[in-house]
Amino acid sequence: MAFPRLIFFLMLAIIPICNAQGLKLGYYEKTCPGAEAIVEKTTSHYISRAPTLAAPLLRMHFHDCFIRGCDGSVLLNSTKNNLAEIDAIPNQSLRGFQVIEAAKSELEQKCPGVVSCADILALVARDAISLIKGPYWNVPLGRRDGKVSIMLEALFNLPPPFANITTLKAQFASVGLNAKDLVVLSGGHTIGNSHCSSFTSRIYNFTGKGDTDPTMDANYVAQLKSKCTSINDVKTIVEMDPGSFKTFDGSYYSLVAKRRGLFQSDAALLDDNETKAYVKLQAMSHGSTFFKDFAESMEKMGRIGVLTGKAGEIRKRCSFIN
C-alpha cells in the first residue's frame, strides 16, 4: 500500500528534506504558498473527468526526464528554426498538455514567474497516479526549465518498445537508473493503452518472414491479432494491461511472467536474472512491494539532470522559451 498522504505532509512540516542538487520538499512554501495544492486541485479537475489521462501524464514525465533531465523540455513547441522533442515520433502520442498549462496559468496568476514548468510536470505526474489510487511519492522541488529541446535527441535516446534488455539497461544506466529501476518503472505499463504500431511486428513479422515472436504466449498473439488486423494498423489502440488498464496494481508483472507482456521491452525483463527475479516476486506476491518500490524509483527519476540555482529559466508559458 502507499503511505498515507498525511505522513508526507507531516514530514514536510518537520524536516526539510534536501539533496545535493538543491531540490527540497516545500521549496515554494515562502515564494508561492499553496503552489502544490493548486497543482493538485487542477490535476484532480482533469483526472476526475478523464481518469485515463493519468497514464499519459506519467509517460510525459518519464519522457521529459530521459532527455536532458527533468527540465520541462518535452513541453516546448517546435519553432521555424528548431524541431523540438514534442515532435519526435515517440512523443507524438503524448497527451495531457492541457493539464500542465492549466496549472501553470493558475500559478502565474498567483505567483508570476516563480514555479517552473518542470516542477509542475513532476507534481502533476505524481498527483495523477495518486488520484487513481496508485502510489504517492515525495516530489522535492526547485527544478528550473531548460531552454533546449531537440527532436533527434528524443528520437534516439528514449527507450523504445522494441528494445532488448542490453539496450534498456544501458539507456537507464546513462541517466543514473539501475536494473531495479528499469523493472520497477516498467510497471507503469499497468495503466494505459498503446497503438498497435508499437508491437505489430511481434505478431505479424518478427524476423521479416511473416512470423510471430516465439517468446509471446500464442493465445495472447491470437487476441492481439483480432484487434490489430494488420501490421500496418496505426489507428487501433489496445490495453497494455488487459482487464486492469485503469487500475494501478501489480498485475503487469503477472502478465509478463506469463509471456503476455505487450512490448518487446516488457518481454526483455525475463532475459536478465535481476529483472526476471523481480517480475517473478511481484507476480507471486501480487505486487506486495510494488507501490513502495515505484515511489522510490520515481523520486530517483525525478532528480535526473535537474537544473537548479540560476541555470535555465522559469517559463511564463510551458510551451515557449521566455
VOPAGU-2260 file (C-alpha; in pm, 1 decimal, decimal comma):
REM VOPAGU-2260
SITE   aa  ch    i         X         Y         Z
SITE  MET   A    0       0,0       0,0       0,0
SITE  ALA   A    1     101,2     362,6     -48,9
SITE  PHE   A    2     188,3     557,6     264,4
SITE  PRO   A    3     -93,5     783,0     383,8
SITE  ARG   A    4     -55,3    1130,1     241,4
SITE  LEU   A    5     -72,7    1277,3     591,2
SITE  ILE   A    6     262,7    1119,8     677,7
SITE  PHE   A    7     428,7    1301,7     391,4
SITE  PHE   A    8     273,8    1633,4     494,4
SITE  LEU   A    9     399,7    1579,9     847,7
SITE  MET   A   10     748,0    1506,1     714,5
SITE  LEU   A   11     725,2    1820,0     505,4
SITE  ALA   A   12     632,9    2029,0     808,2
SITE  ILE   A   13     902,0    1889,3    1036,5
SITE  ILE   A   14    1205,3    1809,0     822,3
SITE  PRO   A   15    1307,1    1999,4     507,9
SITE  ILE   A   16    1439,4    1709,0     301,9
SITE  CYS   A   17    1711,4    1823,1      61,7
SITE  ASN   A   18    1952,5    1659,8    -177,4
SITE  ALA   A   19    2284,2    1761,7    -325,9
SITE  GLN   A   20    2123,5    1903,8    -637,5
SITE  GLY   A   21    1934,3    2172,2    -449,3
SITE  LEU   A   22    1587,0    2019,1    -466,5
SITE  LYS   A   23    1385,7    2011,5    -145,6
SITE  LEU   A   24    1037,1    1943,2     -20,3
SITE  GLY   A   25     839,2    2258,5      47,9
SITE  TYR   A   26    1057,1    2460,9    -190,2
SITE  TYR   A   27     777,7    2710,3    -268,3
SITE  GLU   A   28     649,0    2745,5      88,5
SITE  LYS   A   29     759,3    3110,0     111,9
SITE  THR   A   30     776,0    3217,5    -251,5
SITE  CYS   A   31     440,3    3072,5    -358,0
SITE  PRO   A   32     241,8    2932,5     -62,3
SITE  GLY   A   33     -13,2    2676,1    -169,6
SITE  ALA   A   34     154,2    2608,5    -504,8
SITE  GLU   A   35     138,6    2231,9    -463,0
SITE  ALA   A   36    -227,5    2247,1    -360,0
SITE  ILE   A   37    -306,9    2445,5    -675,6
SITE  VAL   A   38    -137,5    2182,9    -892,2
SITE  GLU   A   39    -321,9    1901,8    -715,5
SITE  LYS   A   40    -658,2    2076,8    -748,4
SITE  THR   A   41    -602,0    2135,7   -1119,7
SITE  THR   A   42    -489,7    1775,2   -1174,7
SITE  SER   A   43    -791,1    1647,1    -981,4
SITE  HIS   A   44   -1021,7    1857,3   -1200,2
SITE  TYR   A   45    -899,8    1675,6   -1510,6
SITE  ILE   A   46    -844,8    1325,7   -1367,7
SITE  SER   A   47   -1191,0    1317,2   -1207,9
SITE  ARG   A   48   -1338,3    1368,3   -1554,0
SITE  ALA   A   49   -1087,4    1160,0   -1751,4
SITE  PRO   A   50    -901,8     909,5   -1528,9
SITE  THR   A   51    -726,8     763,0   -1834,5
SITE  LEU   A   52    -517,6    1082,5   -1852,6
SITE  ALA   A   53    -308,1     951,3   -1562,2
SITE  ALA   A   54    -108,0     714,5   -1783,5
SITE  PRO   A   55      -4,0     971,4   -2047,5
SITE  LEU   A   56      83,1    1226,6   -1778,7
SITE  LEU   A   57     312,0     972,1   -1611,9
SITE  ARG   A   58     463,2     890,2   -1950,5
SITE  MET   A   59     517,5    1260,4   -2022,7
SITE  HIS   A   60     723,5    1298,4   -1704,2
SITE  PHE   A   61     925,0     987,4   -1795,1
SITE  HIS   A   62     991,8    1117,2   -2147,9
SITE  ASP   A   63    1092,0    1456,7   -2010,0
SITE  CYS   A   64    1341,5    1321,3   -1758,1
SITE  PHE   A   65    1512,4    1085,4   -2003,8
SITE  ILE   A   66    1606,9    1371,0   -2238,5
SITE  ARG   A   67    1828,4    1640,2   -2085,6
SITE  GLY   A   68    1691,9    1559,8   -1741,2
SITE  CYS   A   69    1367,1    1670,5   -1577,0
SITE  ASP   A   70    1371,0    2021,4   -1723,1
SITE  GLY   A   71    1033,5    2052,0   -1894,8
SITE  SER   A   72    1197,1    2037,7   -2239,3
SITE  VAL   A   73     931,0    1792,6   -2362,3
SITE  LEU   A   74     672,5    2069,9   -2320,3
SITE  LEU   A   75     832,9    2311,4   -2565,6
SITE  ASN   A   76     678,7    2364,2   -2908,1
SITE  SER   A   77     884,9    2343,5   -3223,3
SITE  THR   A   78     973,1    2672,7   -3394,5
SITE  LYS   A   79    1059,4    2757,7   -3754,1
SITE  ASN   A   80    1425,7    2723,7   -3658,7
SITE  ASN   A   81    1405,1    2416,1   -3437,7
SITE  LEU   A   82    1225,0    2082,8   -3425,5
SITE  ALA   A   83    1159,6    2011,0   -3057,9
SITE  GLU   A   84    1127,2    1686,7   -2858,2
SITE  ILE   A   85     749,5    1710,3   -2873,1
SITE  ASP   A   86     757,2    1629,0   -3246,1
SITE  ALA   A   87     975,2    1317,9   -3216,4
SITE  ILE   A   88     784,8    1001,9   -3312,0
SITE  PRO   A   89     782,1     859,4   -2953,9
SITE  ASN   A   90     630,0    1185,7   -2827,6
SITE  GLN   A   91     365,7    1238,0   -3095,2
SITE  SER   A   92     120,2    1026,1   -2895,7
SITE  LEU   A   93     173,6    1217,8   -2571,6
SITE  ARG   A   94    -133,8    1391,4   -2436,5
SITE  GLY   A   95    -241,3    1581,3   -2128,3
SITE  PHE   A   96     -51,0    1901,2   -2202,1
SITE  GLN   A   97    -366,0    2098,4   -2116,5
SITE  VAL   A   98    -331,0    1987,9   -1752,1
SITE  ILE   A   99      20,0    2133,5   -1729,7
SITE  GLU   A  100     -84,7    2456,6   -1899,8
SITE  ALA   A  101    -391,2    2494,8   -1676,8
SITE  ALA   A  102    -183,7    2450,8   -1360,1
SITE  LYS   A  103      77,6    2693,0   -1492,9
SITE  SER   A  104    -190,5    2951,9   -1572,7
SITE  GLU   A  105    -331,0    2929,8   -1219,2
SITE  LEU   A  106      15,6    2962,5   -1064,9
SITE  GLU   A  107     111,7    3255,9   -1287,4
SITE  GLN   A  108    -193,7    3442,7   -1162,0
SITE  LYS   A  109     -93,4    3385,5    -800,7
SITE  CYS   A  110     286,9    3392,1    -821,1
SITE  PRO   A  111     412,8    3520,1   -1157,8
SITE  GLY   A  112     747,2    3379,6   -1268,2
SITE  VAL   A  113     801,4    3159,0    -963,0
SITE  VAL   A  114     700,3    2797,1   -1025,6
SITE  SER   A  115     876,2    2612,0   -1307,2
SITE  CYS   A  116     702,8    2400,8   -1568,9
SITE  ALA   A  117     945,7    2119,0   -1486,2
SITE  ASP   A  118     823,1    2116,6   -1126,1
SITE  ILE   A  119     459,6    2134,1   -1236,5
SITE  LEU   A  120     506,5    1830,4   -1462,7
SITE  ALA   A  121     671,0    1632,7   -1181,8
SITE  LEU   A  122     386,5    1719,1    -942,9
SITE  VAL   A  123     110,0    1650,5   -1196,1
SITE  ALA   A  124     251,2    1303,6   -1273,5
SITE  ARG   A  125     259,4    1217,0    -903,3
SITE  ASP   A  126     -83,7    1360,5    -828,3
SITE  ALA   A  127    -244,5    1194,2   -1130,7
SITE  ILE   A  128    -123,4     849,9   -1022,7
SITE  SER   A  129    -219,1     913,8    -659,4
SITE  LEU   A  130    -567,7    1025,1    -764,9
SITE  ILE   A  131    -634,5     689,4    -934,5
SITE  LYS   A  132    -532,2     515,6    -609,3
SITE  GLY   A  133    -177,4     446,1    -720,4
SITE  PRO   A  134     135,7     510,0    -512,4
SITE  TYR   A  135     221,6     850,7    -369,6
SITE  TRP   A  136     582,0     968,0    -365,8
SITE  ASN   A  137     783,7    1264,7    -248,9
SITE  VAL   A  138     848,0    1532,3    -511,4
SITE  PRO   A  139    1131,4    1757,4    -393,4
SITE  LEU   A  140    1106,4    2083,6    -588,6
SITE  GLY   A  141    1333,1    2355,0    -721,7
SITE  ARG   A  142    1378,9    2243,9   -1082,8
SITE  ARG   A  143    1421,0    2515,4   -1343,2
SITE  ASP   A  144    1313,8    2499,6   -1704,7
SITE  GLY   A  145    1553,2    2408,6   -1983,0
SITE  LYS   A  146    1591,3    2624,7   -2292,7
SITE  VAL   A  147    1696,1    2345,3   -2529,2
SITE  SER   A  148    1464,8    2086,1   -2687,8
SITE  ILE   A  149    1585,7    1879,4   -2985,0
SITE  MET   A  150    1367,0    1629,4   -3168,7
SITE  LEU   A  151    1650,5    1394,8   -3267,6
SITE  GLU   A  152    1761,9    1355,8   -2904,6
SITE  ALA   A  153    1417,9    1224,8   -2812,2
SITE  LEU   A  154    1401,9    1005,7   -3122,6
SITE  PHE   A  155    1728,2     826,2   -3043,2
SITE  ASN   A  156    1751,4     834,7   -2662,5
SITE  LEU   A  157    1405,3     737,9   -2534,9
SITE  PRO   A  158    1386,9     364,4   -2454,0
SITE  PRO   A  159    1188,7     214,8   -2746,1
SITE  PRO   A  160     921,4     -55,3   -2709,4
SITE  PHE   A  161    1129,7    -290,9   -2925,1
SITE  ALA   A  162    1447,8    -264,2   -2715,7
SITE  ASN   A  163    1626,9    -571,7   -2579,0
SITE  ILE   A  164    1747,0    -597,4   -2220,6
SITE  THR   A  165    2103,5    -489,3   -2301,5
SITE  THR   A  166    1983,4    -169,4   -2465,9
SITE  LEU   A  167    1733,2     -98,5   -2188,6
SITE  LYS   A  168    1987,8    -140,9   -1910,3
SITE  ALA   A  169    2235,7      79,7   -2095,1
SITE  GLN   A  170    1979,8     355,0   -2156,1
SITE  PHE   A  171    1864,6     353,6   -1795,1
SITE  ALA   A  172    2224,6     347,5   -1668,3
SITE  SER   A  173    2304,3     650,7   -1885,3
SITE  VAL   A  174    2065,6     857,7   -1672,6
SITE  GLY   A  175    2168,9     704,7   -1339,2
SITE  LEU   A  176    1897,2     439,9   -1307,9
SITE  ASN   A  177    1979,2      74,8   -1240,4
SITE  ALA   A  178    1825,5    -259,8   -1335,3
SITE  LYS   A  179    1583,0    -246,1   -1043,7
SITE  ASP   A  180    1463,0      99,1   -1150,1
SITE  LEU   A  181    1414,1     -39,2   -1501,5
SITE  VAL   A  182    1190,7    -326,7   -1394,8
SITE  VAL   A  183    1004,0    -115,3   -1139,3
SITE  LEU   A  184     934,7     177,3   -1373,2
SITE  SER   A  185     830,7     -65,2   -1648,3
SITE  GLY   A  186     546,6    -146,5   -1408,2
SITE  GLY   A  187     394,9     185,1   -1513,8
SITE  HIS   A  188     257,9     -17,2   -1806,4
SITE  THR   A  189      -3,9    -142,3   -1561,6
SITE  ILE   A  190    -216,8     150,8   -1682,8
SITE  GLY   A  191    -284,2     297,6   -2021,9
SITE  ASN   A  192    -313,4     199,2   -2386,6
SITE  SER   A  193     -85,5     154,3   -2682,9
SITE  HIS   A  194    -121,2     193,8   -3057,2
SITE  CYS   A  195     -89,9    -134,4   -3244,7
SITE  SER   A  196     204,5       5,6   -3439,3
SITE  SER   A  197     423,1     -21,2   -3128,7
SITE  PHE   A  198     408,8    -400,3   -3129,2
SITE  THR   A  199     254,2    -538,5   -3450,2
SITE  SER   A  200     593,3    -653,0   -3579,9
SITE  ARG   A  201     594,2    -900,9   -3289,0
SITE  ILE   A  202     273,9   -1064,0   -3402,3
SITE  TYR   A  203     298,2   -1034,2   -3781,1
SITE  ASN   A  204     660,8   -1013,3   -3896,5
SITE  PHE   A  205     903,6   -1070,2   -3611,4
SITE  THR   A  206    1209,0   -1177,4   -3813,6
SITE  GLY   A  207    1096,9   -1048,2   -4151,2
SITE  LYS   A  208     946,2   -1381,2   -4254,0
SITE  GLY   A  209     583,1   -1321,8   -4159,2
SITE  ASP   A  210     630,6   -1494,5   -3822,9
SITE  THR   A  211     542,6   -1414,6   -3461,7
SITE  ASP   A  212     769,5   -1359,6   -3162,7
SITE  PRO   A  213     822,2   -1710,2   -3018,3
SITE  THR   A  214     859,5   -1567,9   -2667,3
SITE  MET   A  215     497,3   -1445,5   -2673,8
SITE  ASP   A  216     209,3   -1657,5   -2546,5
SITE  ALA   A  217      24,7   -1796,3   -2851,0
SITE  ASN   A  218    -320,9   -1723,8   -2711,8
SITE  TYR   A  219    -220,4   -1364,5   -2643,5
SITE  VAL   A  220     -91,6   -1334,5   -3001,0
SITE  ALA   A  221    -431,3   -1451,1   -3127,8
SITE  GLN   A  222    -611,1   -1196,5   -2908,8
SITE  LEU   A  223    -392,0    -915,5   -3035,7
SITE  LYS   A  224    -437,1   -1017,3   -3398,0
SITE  SER   A  225    -814,2    -998,0   -3352,9
SITE  LYS   A  226    -773,2    -632,0   -3253,3
SITE  CYS   A  227    -478,6    -523,1   -3467,8
SITE  THR   A  228    -583,3    -667,7   -3801,8
SITE  SER   A  229    -260,9    -592,6   -3991,9
SITE  ILE   A  230      97,9    -486,7   -3937,5
SITE  ASN   A  231       1,9    -151,5   -4091,4
SITE  ASP   A  232    -269,2     -75,5   -3833,8
SITE  VAL   A  233    -174,6     266,5   -3692,9
SITE  LYS   A  234    -512,3     373,6   -3555,4
SITE  THR   A  235    -630,1      95,4   -3323,2
SITE  ILE   A  236    -532,7     112,4   -2955,3
SITE  VAL   A  237    -525,1    -175,8   -2709,6
SITE  GLU   A  238    -490,6    -202,1   -2333,7
SITE  MET   A  239    -135,9    -256,5   -2209,8
SITE  ASP   A  240    -265,6    -445,6   -1905,4
SITE  PRO   A  241    -582,4    -616,9   -2035,5
SITE  GLY   A  242    -872,8    -612,8   -1791,4
SITE  SER   A  243    -688,7    -389,3   -1548,1
SITE  PHE   A  244    -559,5     -99,9   -1759,1
SITE  LYS   A  245    -736,0     164,7   -1546,3
SITE  THR   A  246    -606,5      24,3   -1217,3
SITE  PHE   A  247    -256,4      87,2   -1089,1
SITE  ASP   A  248    -159,0    -252,4    -947,7
SITE  GLY   A  249      93,8    -535,1    -978,8
SITE  SER   A  250     -94,8    -728,8   -1244,7
SITE  TYR   A  251     154,4    -614,8   -1509,2
SITE  TYR   A  252     414,7    -847,8   -1359,3
SITE  SER   A  253     177,6   -1144,0   -1368,2
SITE  LEU   A  254     125,1   -1084,0   -1738,9
SITE  VAL   A  255     497,3   -1051,5   -1812,3
SITE  ALA   A  256     564,5   -1371,8   -1616,8
SITE  LYS   A  257     305,7   -1548,9   -1836,7
SITE  ARG   A  258     477,7   -1420,1   -2153,0
SITE  ARG   A  259     197,8   -1170,7   -2211,8
SITE  GLY   A  260     399,7    -851,0   -2199,2
SITE  LEU   A  261     278,7    -630,5   -2485,1
SITE  PHE   A  262     613,4    -487,2   -2594,4
SITE  GLN   A  263     948,7    -650,0   -2662,0
SITE  SER   A  264    1080,2    -424,9   -2386,3
SITE  ASP   A  265     833,8    -591,9   -2145,9
SITE  ALA   A  266     932,4    -942,7   -2253,5
SITE  ALA   A  267    1300,0    -844,2   -2225,4
SITE  LEU   A  268    1263,4    -821,3   -1848,0
SITE  LEU   A  269    1274,0   -1201,6   -1842,7
SITE  ASP   A  270    1617,1   -1200,9   -2010,4
SITE  ASP   A  271    1811,7   -1070,8   -1711,0
SITE  ASN   A  272    1848,2   -1251,3   -1378,9
SITE  GLU   A  273    1779,1    -944,5   -1162,2
SITE  THR   A  274    1481,3    -810,5   -1355,7
SITE  LYS   A  275    1337,2   -1160,4   -1401,2
SITE  ALA   A  276    1358,9   -1225,1   -1027,3
SITE  TYR   A  277    1170,3    -901,6    -958,9
SITE  VAL   A  278     898,0    -990,5   -1211,7
SITE  LYS   A  279     853,6   -1332,1   -1051,1
SITE  LEU   A  280     849,9   -1185,4    -698,8
SITE  GLN   A  281     575,4    -933,6    -778,3
SITE  ALA   A  282     377,0   -1189,3    -978,0
SITE  MET   A  283     381,3   -1437,7    -690,5
SITE  SER   A  284     317,0   -1179,8    -418,2
SITE  HIS   A  285      50,5    -982,0    -611,1
SITE  GLY   A  286     269,9    -673,0    -617,4
SITE  SER   A  287     349,7    -674,9    -245,3
SITE  THR   A  288     633,6    -419,7    -264,1
SITE  PHE   A  289     549,3    -262,1    -599,1
SITE  PHE   A  290     396,9      62,1    -463,8
SITE  LYS   A  291     689,3     126,5    -229,9
SITE  ASP   A  292     945,5      43,3    -497,4
SITE  PHE   A  293     767,9     252,9    -760,4
SITE  ALA   A  294     760,7     554,5    -527,8
SITE  GLU   A  295    1136,2     520,4    -463,5
SITE  SER   A  296    1225,4     485,5    -831,7
SITE  MET   A  297    1000,8     775,0    -932,1
SITE  GLU   A  298    1162,2    1004,8    -677,6
SITE  LYS   A  299    1502,0     895,2    -808,4
SITE  MET   A  300    1394,4     953,1   -1168,6
SITE  GLY   A  301    1263,6    1298,6   -1080,5
SITE  ARG   A  302    1616,5    1407,6    -986,6
SITE  ILE   A  303    1775,4    1320,7   -1322,1
SITE  GLY   A  304    1979,1    1610,6   -1462,7
SITE  VAL   A  305    1777,1    1881,3   -1292,3
SITE  LEU   A  306    1860,1    2246,9   -1345,5
SITE  THR   A  307    1871,1    2447,4   -1022,9
SITE  GLY   A  308    2000,6    2778,5    -893,8
SITE  LYS   A  309    2049,4    3017,1   -1184,6
SITE  ALA   A  310    2056,8    2755,0   -1458,6
SITE  GLY   A  311    1773,6    2753,8   -1712,2
SITE  GLU   A  312    1475,8    2979,5   -1655,2
SITE  ILE   A  313    1121,8    2993,1   -1517,2
SITE  ARG   A  314     898,6    2993,6   -1823,3
SITE  LYS   A  315     590,5    3214,5   -1833,8
SITE  ARG   A  316     421,7    2960,7   -2062,2
SITE  CYS   A  317     532,2    2600,0   -2066,9
SITE  SER   A  318     536,9    2563,3   -2444,1
SITE  PHE   A  319     759,5    2865,2   -2516,0
SITE  ILE   A  320    1101,1    2985,8   -2406,9
SITE  ASN   A  321    1078,0    3331,2   -2247,9
